């Protein structure tokens, strides 16, 4: 044991002495020109190192530098600039004065993917044919690189990326670690934070890269991706989740593929695949499915329906001022930049309190015109179909829908559109609608159309036409009375409706039930939250008393007007007209009988005149 300890001590002394001698004998600045030459030969970029290079021997033999920049030919700004750089080197090659780098680490770096950092064409360079492809900033940066670094690490850095529309996106807290574990196989770890428009996105993922055909092809298996989005106009708890997928990219055809996608967002899950090509106008094909898609959770919508803004009370704040003050403009809409198709199957969907099932969507977008070839499913005990189109080619979004509903519960629909849920029943509808915008507020103000509708098993909460008329008759006449019943009177209502910028007009409504029939017409103002509808209600059953008056009540419509704001609805019931008519008829009948019994009476002419006046 003593001999072993002695041997180890000797080896340690030799290593320390050797490294000390190596540090003293080998000047790292001797490799400055070599490193710049190697970088330029491999990539065409110019490496500039400021300050002296120095050794760092513990815990890893490394070369430390001061500020460093990497600049493309003719560019006004460097692609990469960093406060310092650390090169972890292998010891043995240094004995023969050779530099072998194991790992490159940049700290406090700024990576610029902007036009000013692009490679510039020399003035005497030949010009290619017109209409040829123009490389993007990212393509320009990656052109010519060979991936032969075992380990690359970027810490506490900033990525500046200028998008096609000219806006710059700053990716802060940029951390990247790239390890080549096997030849042409690597693992990638990435984390960052993006802040924009009072919103904050945190992103972190790890993946395995197959770079055996780099730079022509890259394949990746994203094992774990965690994200969290918080800020203005988002749910109070934000949107967070995880994702995993397999990705591939072919630079020759500019084709990408995302397979085996598993994505979660709050309590929503998505799976499927996305593929397509990039270029001047990307083409994307998506085939997705979801066991649960909760739009209310993603949009921060509650189930209250007192006002248009009440359903968004769970959001963490108002939309950013820059978004509210800008006029409506679809220039930056993804639909204007990307063409493609979407096939989406949803087992359970929740939107504005409506629970839907077996929802299927097939859509296609071309040049900003999104065609909804099929949007159908089950909701509230019935079925729905909403084919149509969404046009974002102009500043204002134009929508065309041809809805078809079969026995869909109307209560949740009314709540979804912030309307009083005082009406229940099963709605069937076929219509055609056009409008501007997709929000509920825009639907109430900028949509037009018409529909034929039918409402089965309809019931008005707090408004019983039968009891209303029976009590009014009893208050004006003691000859009849109505039967009391707590059983709801279910009605079958049908008619036609038109919508014109928030004003719903019912030109003809008709309804039947076991106890009453009625017709009606009127308007509902969605914007002013008011209504004015006139009914003619005939109570056909439930009367007791004078047979003649009962028959008249069973055959005569009673005028009923419902009007006013939804918060304080008023009604006007003119049952006295029916009773006065009944009295007139009784008087006429008795006068006619008197004339038959007294044909020679001297007052006969006066009676005839009275009958004529009646």
Helices and strands as residue ranges (DSSP letters): H 2-25, G 28-31, H 32-43, E 46-49, E 54-56, E 62-65, E 68-71, E 80-82, E 84-89, H 91-95, E 101-107, E 110-113, G 115-117, H 137-142, E 151-162, E 168-182, E 185-196, E 199-210, E 217-231, E 239-250, E 255-265, E 268-277, E 282-290, E 293-294, H 295-299, G 310-312, H 321-325, H 334-337, E 338-351, E 354-366, E 369-379, E 382-391, E 398-409, H 410-416, E 423-436, H 440-446, E 447-460, H 465-476, E 480-482, E 491-500, E 503-512, E 516-525, E 530-539, E 543-545, H 547-555, E 558-565, G 566-568, E 570-573, H 575-597, H 604-613
